[in-house]
């Protein structure tokens, strides 16, 4: 068994700390910004059903595999593979994860920065509501007010960059503070607040007249949408499942390496996946009823949260207070995710390239910022970065399950999952069946479909 790491290695201090940190990574813009619009574009309930299937059959096994790799090796994503299979090429999987971390952190921090802009703006809109004249506007006028604000904000130069920098510095500050005194500490504060804010919003949204239709959209599968574009829906559901659970790029290998031997990895993975899925559904519950109550189309894409929601908030009684709350929540959710992505790079730099934590963090922040600037300058770069997790994460996930299924010794895996006999592992056979056969085959098939459908969108003549 691999018992690495000296006593100086930082770790999470409690079970609640582990779950808060890992759920903090999983729950983010992916749940509240991405899930509702991707579900909205792909037919709502039908998408949800496929998504749930992927979470259970592929997502949880991948997550457990990452925890096993990280905790058994006690190292970052690259170092872990090097230690377990010295002299082999497996560490390239870790390196792919680090590359994915750069790409994801770049566009993700851009969108996270928008939450800060909206946080500040919602206070300003509240204070100047009379001057703006919201009361005299009809829904269309309010919509064009918010959409022209969004357009001019995202196409501007300085404001997005300033908010990007603020978000990056907050992230860096927490990561530099360490695992226990940074990542765990802030996750334990921010996650409970997030939950309370979200529940308040759901109650508000469900109490709107006409919210029933939104519920039906989210929960009643309309299979005709699957028939119309089955490939796209399935590929996007898999990509969304990976993105939302933070799997396939070593985030949870890295976090797993900070989990103490006494914690139960399987139950942690199930709790995190459950929390992540519950929050995505609850975010849908907060958003779709309101969308339908105001007669807005649910498939309005990435700007659903930044244009549609402010319109809705503005027209509700209490109005922009709700907007402020919502963007605060979104900002907290994003922050506990950006720290987990940065940690992948920082753990790699500091352990493999022997840098101090601080130096590693600063180097990572500066280099990611260059990519971030590209995303802010070019909509095309942004779209490519935003779409790339759909392929990169399943690719990483494929190798991770194959590694557990076919490379790592069964004794090591079982030893980790049972914490050396402390916990029962009655699920072990099913787990092994999933990681050996089901998950690799399903991911490979969907990956091929995904590549094919991306090629077709680029070169329609082939299809
Ligand atoms: N899971 C995060 C979210 O849903 C995003 C993320 C992806 C974080 C990959 C870490 C790694 O917002």
Boltz pocket constraint, residues with backbone or C-beta under 6 A from the ligand:
constraints:
  - pocket:
      binder: B
      contacts: [[A, 25], [A, 26], [A, 27], [A, 28], [A, 29], [A, 30], [A, 31], [A, 104], [A, 242], [A, 243], [A, 244], [A, 245], [A, 246], [A, 247], [A, 249], [A, 251], [A, 333], [A, 337], [A, 338], [A, 340], [A, 341]]
      max_distance: 6.0
